[in-house]
């Protein structure tokens, strides 16, 4: 791989590497997963993310496809001009005016078009936020079904999550995810509480579909609490990339996993904030958080 010395080129490659790294974090993918899905080597991806080497269009396209985005998504600096103008206008409004604007847009362009949207509750957020625990209790409280989107995606595909990703990649997984969302909304017109995967917000089309059919609540917590809860549940996936050849957790794995978690949370925070309501479960008991959640939903 040729190392370039021109300052402008170095800055461009560094920016490109940062975007690849940010999209990977947003997707919640390890570098190893991206390498497997794209057919590129981990070493090559490490150099790209570090801004240390040149990258061909073909390699960039392979990485973008594995991330389920286009090269344009990877390269563009700003949103569409019309969207930028709308964001500038909305940025001048206070909270009450934003609520009014949301209702007007929903009435005019169909955000509230799906009948019974506010009776279908979707819990979003990272692993360890309490989605499954609080979701099941909220559903029982309201006497409505409780479903986990991940299980419904497997049902839609007729196979396990690992097999879906292995056979169809991220793009195929998202297709099954959208089908499952539409089916759940149709089957539960009278109400349901659903948990979603942490990365659903990073797929614009899928998240727009989710928000058009479900009332979304972001369950948030600090990175430390996310991690401690995940480990307490016996979920060792955060350490998968740090395991040695014999499966032992490598030295410093907790710090590396925490860094990854902070990076993922930071990259998705503005997306999670698009939810209809936010419930902070940090330093709250399950009972306290359930009360907060009850107050947050319609």
C-alpha positions in Angstrom: 0.0 0.0 0.0 1.4 3.4 -1.0 1.8 5.9 1.8 1.1 9.4 0.6 2.9 12.5 1.8 0.9 15.4 0.4 -0.8 17.2 3.3 -4.1 17.7 1.5 -4.3 14.1 0.5 -3.4 13.0 4.0 -6.2 15.2 5.4 -8.7 13.7 2.9 -7.7 10.1 3.7 -7.9 10.8 7.4 -11.4 12.3 7.0 -12.4 9.3 4.9 -11.0 6.9 7.5 -12.9 8.7 10.3 -16.2 8.3 8.3 -15.6 4.6 7.8 -14.9 4.2 11.5 -18.0 6.3 12.4 -20.3 4.3 10.2 -18.9 1.0 11.5 -19.5 2.3 15.1 -23.0 3.4 14.1 -23.7 -0.1 12.8 -22.2 -1.7 15.9 -19.8 -3.8 13.7 -16.3 -4.8 14.8 -13.5 -4.3 12.2 -13.4 -8.1 11.9 -17.1 -8.2 11.0 -16.6 -5.5 8.4 -13.7 -7.4 7.0 -15.7 -10.6 6.7 -18.7 -8.9 5.1 -16.7 -6.8 2.7 -14.0 -9.3 1.7 -11.3 -6.8 2.7 -8.5 -7.6 5.2 -8.6 -6.3 8.8 -5.1 -4.9 8.3 -6.3 -2.9 5.2 -9.3 -1.6 7.1 -7.2 -0.6 10.0 -4.9 1.4 7.7 -8.0 3.0 6.0 -9.5 4.0 9.3 -6.2 5.4 10.4 -5.9 7.5 7.3 -2.6 5.8 6.5 -3.1 4.4 3.1 -4.8 5.0 -0.3 -8.0 3.2 -1.1 -9.5 2.3 -4.4 -13.1 2.9 -5.5 -13.7 -0.9 -5.6 -12.5 -1.3 -2.0 -14.6 1.7 -0.9 -17.6 0.3 -2.6 -17.1 -3.1 -0.9 -16.9 -1.4 2.5 -20.0 0.7 1.8 -22.0 -2.3 0.7 -21.0 -4.2 3.8 -22.1 -1.2 5.9 -25.4 -1.2 3.9 -24.8 2.4 2.6 -23.8 3.9 -0.7 -20.4 5.5 -1.5 -22.3 8.8 -1.6 -23.4 8.3 2.0 -19.8 7.7 2.9 -18.5 10.7 1.2 -21.1 13.4 1.5 -20.5 16.2 4.0 -24.0 17.7 4.4 -27.6 16.5 4.1 -29.7 17.3 1.0 -30.0 21.1 0.5 -33.8 21.1 1.1 -33.3 19.1 4.3 -30.6 21.5 5.4 -33.0 24.5 4.9 -35.7 22.8 6.9 -33.2 22.0 9.7 -32.1 25.6 9.8 -35.7 26.7 10.2 -36.5 24.2 12.8 -33.4 25.1 14.7 -34.9 28.5 15.5 -38.0 27.1 17.2 -38.4 26.5 20.9 -39.7 23.2 22.2 -43.4 24.0 22.1 -43.1 25.3 18.6 -41.2 22.1 17.6 -44.1 20.1 18.9 -46.5 22.1 16.8 -44.3 21.7 13.7 -44.1 18.0 14.3 -47.9 17.7 14.4 -48.3 19.8 11.3 -45.7 17.7 9.4 -47.2 14.5 10.6 -50.7 15.6 9.5 -49.5 16.8 6.1 -47.1 14.1 5.1 -48.4 11.0 6.7 -46.2 10.4 9.8 -49.4 9.7 11.8 -51.0 8.0 8.8 -50.7 4.5 10.3 -53.8 3.9 12.4 -53.1 3.3 16.1 -49.5 4.4 16.1 -49.5 5.6 19.7 -50.9 2.2 20.9 -47.8 0.4 19.5 -44.8 1.1 21.6 -41.2 0.5 20.4 -38.3 0.6 22.8 -35.0 1.7 21.3 -31.5 1.9 22.8 -28.3 0.0 23.3 -28.1 -3.4 25.0 -28.3 -3.2 28.7 -30.8 -0.3 28.8 -33.5 -2.5 30.2 -35.6 -2.9 27.0 -36.6 -6.5 27.5 -37.2 -6.3 31.2 -39.2 -3.0 31.1 -40.9 -3.9 27.8 -42.3 -7.2 29.2 -43.5 -5.5 32.4 -45.1 -2.6 30.5 -46.9 -5.0 28.1 -48.2 -7.0 31.1 -49.4 -3.8 32.8 -51.3 -2.7 29.7 -52.6 -6.2 28.8 -51.0 -6.1 25.3 -48.6 -8.5 23.6 -44.9 -8.2 24.1 -42.6 -9.0 21.1 -38.9 -8.8 20.4 -38.1 -7.6 16.9 -35.0 -9.8 16.6 -37.2 -13.0 17.1 -39.7 -11.7 14.6 -36.9 -11.1 12.0 -35.8 -14.7 12.5 -39.4 -15.9 12.0 -39.7 -13.8 8.9 -36.4 -15.3 7.4 -37.0 -18.8 8.7 -33.5 -19.0 10.2 -31.3 -17.6 12.9 -29.8 -14.1 13.1 -26.3 -15.4 12.5 -27.5 -17.3 9.4 -29.3 -14.3 8.0 -26.1 -12.2 8.3 -24.0 -15.0 6.9 -26.2 -15.7 3.9 -27.6 -12.2 3.1 -25.3 -9.7 4.8 -26.5 -6.4 6.4 -28.7 -5.5 3.4 -30.6 -8.7 3.5 -31.0 -8.5 7.3 -32.5 -5.0 6.9 -35.0 -6.2 4.3 -36.3 -8.9 6.7 -36.3 -6.3 9.5 -38.6 -4.0 7.5 -40.9 -6.8 6.5 -41.1 -7.9 10.2 -41.9 -4.3 11.2 -44.8 -4.0 8.8 -46.2 -7.4 9.8 -46.0 -6.6 13.5 -47.8 -3.2 13.0 -50.5 -4.9 10.9 -51.0 -7.8 13.3 -51.1 -5.6 16.4 -53.3 -2.7 15.4 -54.8 -2.6 18.9 -51.5 -2.4 20.8 -48.2 -4.0 21.4 -44.9 -3.3 23.2 -41.8 -4.2 21.1 -38.1 -4.2 21.7 -35.7 -3.4 18.8 -32.0 -3.9 18.1 -29.7 -1.1 19.1 -28.6 -0.4 15.5 -32.0 0.1 14.0 -31.7 3.9 14.3 -28.7 3.9 12.0 -30.8 2.7 9.0 -32.7 5.9 7.9 -35.3 4.0 5.8 -35.9 1.5 8.6 -36.0 4.0 11.4 -38.4 6.2 9.4 -40.7 3.2 9.0 -40.4 2.4 12.7 -41.4 5.9 13.6 -44.3 6.0 11.2 -45.9 2.9 12.7 -44.7 2.9 16.4 -44.4 5.4 19.3 -40.7 5.2 20.0 -39.2 5.5 23.5 -35.4 5.7 23.9 -34.2 3.9 27.1 -30.9 5.4 27.9 -28.2 4.9 30.5 -24.5 5.7 31.0 -21.9 3.6 29.1 -20.8 2.1 32.4 -24.3 0.9 33.3 -24.9 -0.5 29.8 -21.7 -2.6 30.2 -22.3 -3.7 33.7 -25.9 -4.8 32.9 -24.8 -6.7 29.8 -22.1 -8.6 31.7 -24.4 -9.3 34.6 -26.8 -11.0 32.1 -23.9 -13.2 31.0 -23.7 -11.6 27.5 -20.0 -11.6 26.6 -20.4 -10.3 23.0 -18.7 -7.0 23.8 -15.5 -9.0 24.4 -15.6 -11.2 21.3 -13.2 -9.0 19.4 -10.7 -9.1 22.3 -10.7 -12.9 22.9 -7.5 -14.9 22.4 -7.2 -18.0 20.3 -8.4 -20.2 23.2 -11.4 -18.0 23.9 -9.9 -16.3 27.0 -10.7 -12.6 27.4 -7.5 -10.7 26.5 -5.8 -8.3 28.9 -7.4 -4.9 28.8 -10.5 -6.2 27.1 -12.8 -4.3 29.4 -11.2 -1.0 28.5 -11.4 -1.7 24.8 -15.0 -2.8 25.1 -15.9 0.3 27.0 -14.2 2.5 24.3 -16.2 0.7 21.6 -19.4 1.2 23.6 -18.8 4.9 24.1 -18.0 5.3 20.4 -21.2 3.5 19.4 -23.3 5.5 21.9 -21.8 8.8 20.7 -22.4 8.0 17.0 -26.0 7.1 17.6 -27.0 9.7 20.3 -28.5 12.2 18.0 -30.5 9.4 16.2 -31.8 8.0 19.5 -32.8 11.5 20.4 -35.3 11.5 17.6 -37.6 9.2 19.7 -41.0 10.5 20.8 -39.9 10.2 24.4 -36.8 9.5 26.4 -36.5 7.5 29.7 -33.2 7.7 31.5 -32.7 4.4 33.5 -29.4 5.5 34.9 -29.2 4.9 38.7 -32.9 3.9 38.7 -34.4 0.6 39.9 -36.6 -1.5 37.6 -39.7 -0.3 39.5 -38.7 3.3 39.2 -37.9 3.0 35.5 -41.2 1.3 34.9 -43.0 4.2 36.5 -41.0 6.6 34.3 -41.8 4.6 31.2 -45.6 4.5 32.0 -45.5 8.3 32.3 -43.6 8.6 29.0 -46.0 6.6 26.8 -49.4 7.9 25.6 
